[in-house]
Amino acid sequence: MTPRVLILGGRGRIGSSIAQDIATHTQANITITSRDITAATAVSQRIGSQVDVVKLDLADTEALKKAIASSDLVIHSAGPFHYRDASVLKTCIEQGVNYLDVSDHPSFTRKALAYKSAAEEAGITAIVNTGIFPGISNSMVREGVEQFDQAEHIHLSYLVSGSGGAGITVMRTTFLGLQKPFDGWIDGKWQEVKPYSDREAIEFPDPYRRSHVYWFNMPETFTLPEAFPTVKTVITKFGSQPDFYNHLTWIAAHWFPKPLMQQRSAIEFLAHVSHAMTDVTNRFSGIGVAIRSEVSGDKQGKQASYCSTLIHENTAIAAGCGTGSLAQFLLEGKLKKLGVWVVEQAVSTDLFHQAMQQRGIKIYQQWL
């Protein structure tokens, strides 16, 4: 039988990119959900006959349960995940349906990982954080760690041009990440880090070259130390182009009153203003993404560093490739790991390379 894939939030730019990737690389029947049936239908028509549309509100638990029960794989792309609980995953476990998501907030990741035993007992594979960052970036780190006898230091840097080709939900996620300090794994202990602090110049490949990044709270901040216990420091930093967006974000993180940044209305205002600005600057900045993963440690008794870099012209499409490739491997039976996992624990480096090669995404590696 033809497999059935349900994409929650499939009308959005990342959700629709996932649908496009799955339609390109599999024969699956894809159903995308949205509260806006007109916009979702336009997405369906653009991708093709593999894609159907269902109007669905995640708050309608009965309708959600019915939709999940009739699927072979559920992909959750209806963010921002800061506001979400793990009810979709819980329903997938109850219905025995495999699960992926594009979650990008640590609080949600922790909620999802708490269902690991339940998912294993139900016989399902559930993988969280499967987009571009987190997602592809985590597999880049895993490959780096595998080069060493003992990996000790991980430095991840992300750079996005303009809106990255994503929708307003990504803007919300950025400002939600500025709300409060977070714990970073530094020198073998958890230390409090201020969001958007410690500006650092990083050399990315062309066309980005020397660009600036800042501490940012990502799921990788805690999942990478748990996945790779020998690592003593994990740094996760994020930046934007043009650089003046970095300065505006820094102001929001450090000058805006904390009570204001805790208000949902303030987050909505900042997200909409930022999205309107990037609609203008996208014309000359582009909407691409750059990732740089540097892993350091002991190799044959000597200290060394292994650097991987990736450039893609469209951040949303790259996220679709990250999630879509895992959907492909689940449907083909190439990926099966019962329980709830993050990407760096679930996906082998061989599978990762296969996914990137099929999608024409080049990752460059070098010893420093």
Residue pairs with C-beta under 8 A, 6 or more apart in sequence:
2 27
2 28
2 29
3 26
3 27
3 28
3 29
3 72
3 73
3 331
4 28
4 29
4 31
4 70
4 71
4 72
4 73
5 22
5 28
5 29
5 30
5 31
5 71
5 72
5 73
5 74
5 75
5 327
5 331
6 31
6 33
6 67
6 68
6 70
6 71
6 73
6 74
6 75
7 15
7 18
7 19
7 30
7 31
7 32
7 33
7 75
7 77
8 15
8 33
8 56
8 58
8 74
8 75
8 76
8 77
8 78
8 88
9 15
9 33
9 34
9 76
9 77
9 78
9 79
10 16
10 18
10 19
10 30
10 31
10 32
10 33
10 34
10 40
10 43
10 75
10 77
11 32
11 33
11 34
11 36
11 39
11 40
11 43
12 34
12 77
12 78
12 167
12 169
13 165
13 166
13 167
13 316
14 77
14 102
14 131
14 166
14 167
14 169
14 170
14 316
14 319
14 320
15 32
15 75
15 77
15 78
16 32
16 43
16 46
16 47
16 320
17 316
17 317
17 319
17 320
17 321
17 324
18 75
18 77
18 102
18 319
18 320
18 323
18 324
18 327
19 30
19 32
19 43
19 47
19 51
19 320
20 47
20 317
20 320
20 324
21 320
21 321
21 323
21 324
21 325
21 327
21 328
21 359
22 28
22 30
22 324
22 327
22 328
23 30
23 47
23 48
23 50
23 51
24 324
25 324
25 325
25 328
25 358
26 327
26 328
26 331
26 332
27 50
28 50
28 72
28 73
28 327
28 331
29 50
29 52
30 47
30 50
30 51
30 52
31 51
31 52
31 53
31 54
31 67
31 71
32 40
32 43
32 44
32 51
32 52
32 53
32 54
33 40
33 53
33 54
33 55
33 56
33 67
33 78
34 40
34 53
34 55
34 56
35 55
35 56
35 57
37 53
37 55
40 53
40 55
41 53
43 51
43 53
44 51
44 52
44 53
54 67
56 63
56 64
56 67
57 63
58 64
58 78
58 87
58 88
61 87
61 91
64 88
64 91
65 91
65 94
65 95
68 74
68 88
68 91
68 92
68 95
68 97
69 95
69 97
71 97
72 97
72 98
72 331
73 97
73 98
73 99
73 100
73 327
73 330
73 331
74 88
74 92
74 97
74 98
74 99
74 100
75 99
75 100
75 101
75 102
75 323
75 327
76 84
76 88
76 89
76 99
76 100
76 101
76 102
76 103
77 101
77 102
77 323
78 84
79 102
79 103
79 104
79 169
79 172
79 173
80 105
80 169
80 172
80 173
80 176
81 101
81 103
81 104
81 105
81 107
81 108
81 173
82 105
82 107
82 108
82 172
82 173
82 176
84 103
84 108
85 111
86 108
86 111
86 112
86 114
86 115
88 99
88 101
89 99
89 101
89 112
89 115
89 119
89 126
89 340
90 115
90 118
92 98
92 99
92 124
92 126
93 99
93 115
93 118
93 119
93 122
93 124
93 126
94 122
96 122
96 123
96 124
97 124
98 124
98 125
98 126
98 330
99 119
99 124
99 125
99 126
99 127
100 126
100 127
100 128
100 130
100 323
100 326
100 327
100 330
101 112
101 127
101 128
101 129
101 130
102 129
102 130
102 131
102 135
102 319
102 323
103 109
103 112
103 128
103 129
103 219
104 129
104 131
104 133
104 134
104 173
104 218
104 219
105 173
105 176
105 177
105 219
106 182
106 217
106 218
106 219
106 221
106 222
108 128
109 128
109 129
109 219
109 222
109 223
109 342
110 222
112 126
112 128
112 340
113 128
113 340
113 342
115 126
115 340
116 339
116 340
116 341
117 339
119 125
119 126
119 338
119 339
119 340
120 338
120 339
123 338
124 338
125 330
125 335
125 336
125 337
125 338
125 339
125 341
125 346
126 339
126 340
126 341
127 326
127 337
127 340
127 341
127 342
127 343
127 346
127 347
128 219
128 340
128 341
128 342
128 343
129 135
129 138
129 219
129 220
129 223
129 342
129 343
130 322
130 323
130 326
130 343
131 319
131 320
131 322
131 323
132 289
132 291
132 312
132 315
132 318
132 319
132 321
132 322
133 156
133 158
133 218
133 220
133 289
133 291
134 218
134 219
134 220
134 223
134 342
134 343
135 319
135 322
135 323
135 343
136 291
136 310
136 318
136 321
136 322
136 352
136 356
136 361
137 156
137 158
137 220
137 291
137 293
138 220
138 223
138 224
138 342
138 343
138 344
139 343
139 344
139 347
139 349
139 352
140 291
140 293
140 308
140 310
140 363
141 154
141 156
141 220
141 224
141 228
141 293
141 295
141 344
142 227
142 344
142 347
142 349
142 352
143 308
143 349
143 352
143 365
144 151
144 154
144 293
144 294
144 295
144 306
144 307
144 308
145 151
145 154
145 228
145 231
145 295
145 297
146 349
147 295
147 299
147 306
148 295
148 297
148 298
148 299
148 304
148 306
149 297
149 298
149 299
149 300
150 230
150 297
150 298
151 228
151 230
151 231
151 295
151 296
151 297
152 230
152 231
152 232
152 233
152 296
152 297
152 298
153 231
153 232
153 233
153 294
153 295
153 296
153 297
154 224
154 228
154 231
154 233
154 234
154 235
154 293
154 294
154 295
155 235
155 237
155 292
155 293
155 294
155 295
155 296
156 218
156 220
156 234
156 235
156 236
156 237
156 291
156 292
156 293
156 294
157 200
157 202
157 204
157 213
157 237
157 238
157 239
157 291
157 292
158 213
158 216
158 236
158 237
158 238
158 239
158 289
158 290
158 291
159 202
159 204
159 208
159 211
159 213
159 238
159 239
159 240
159 241
159 289
159 290
159 291
160 238
160 239
160 240
160 241
160 288
160 289
160 315
161 240
161 241
161 282
161 285
161 286
161 287
161 288
161 289
161 315
162 240
162 241
162 278
162 281
162 282
162 285
162 286
162 287
163 170
163 171
163 275
163 278
163 279
163 282
163 287
164 170
164 287
164 288
164 289
164 314
164 315
164 316
165 287
165 314
165 315
165 316
165 317
166 315
166 316
166 319
167 275
168 271
168 272
168 275
171 270
171 271
171 272
171 274
171 275
171 278
172 267
172 268
172 271
174 249
174 271
174 274
175 252
175 261
175 267
175 270
175 271
175 274
176 267
177 195
177 216
177 217
177 218
178 195
178 196
178 249
178 252
178 253
178 261
179 195
179 258
179 261
179 262
180 195
180 258
181 192
181 193
181 194
181 195
182 192
182 193
182 195
182 217
182 221
183 190
183 191
183 192
183 193
183 221
183 222
184 190
184 191
184 192
184 193
184 215
184 221
184 234
184 235
184 236
185 221
185 222
185 224
185 225
185 231
185 232
185 233
185 234
186 193
186 233
186 234
186 235
187 232
187 233
188 232
188 233
193 215
193 217
194 215
194 253
194 254
195 214
195 215
195 216
195 217
195 253
196 214
196 215
196 216
196 249
196 250
196 252
196 253
196 254
197 214
197 215
197 253
197 254
198 214
198 215
198 237
199 212
199 213
199 214
199 246
199 250
200 212
200 213
200 214
200 237
201 210
201 211
201 212
202 210
202 211
202 212
202 213
202 237
202 239
202 292
203 209
203 210
203 292
204 210
204 211
204 290
204 292
204 309
204 311
205 290
205 309
205 311
205 364
206 311
208 241
208 290
208 311
211 239
211 241
211 243
211 290
212 239
212 243
212 246
213 237
213 238
213 239
214 237
214 238
214 239
214 246
214 249
214 250
215 235
215 236
215 237
216 236
216 237
216 238
217 236
218 236
218 238
219 342
220 234
220 236
221 234
221 236
223 342
223 344
224 231
224 234
224 344
225 231
225 234
227 342
227 344
227 345
228 344
230 297
231 297
239 246
240 246
240 249
241 285
242 281
242 285
245 274
245 277
245 278
248 274
252 261
252 270
256 266
260 266
261 267
278 285
286 313
287 313
287 314
287 315
287 316
288 311
288 312
288 313
288 314
288 315
289 310
289 311
289 312
289 314
289 315
289 318
290 309
290 310
290 311
291 308
291 309
291 310
292 307
292 308
292 309
293 307
293 308
293 309
294 305
294 306
294 307
294 308
294 368
295 305
295 306
295 307
296 303
296 304
296 305
296 306
297 303
297 304
298 304
304 367
304 368
305 367
305 368
306 365
306 366
306 367
306 368
307 365
307 366
307 367
307 368
308 363
308 364
308 365
309 363
309 364
310 361
310 362
310 363
310 364
312 318
312 361
318 361
321 355
321 356
321 359
321 361
325 355
325 356
325 358
325 359
326 335
326 343
326 346
326 347
326 355
328 355
329 335
329 347
329 351
329 355
330 336
334 351
335 346
335 347
335 351
337 345
337 346
356 362
356 363
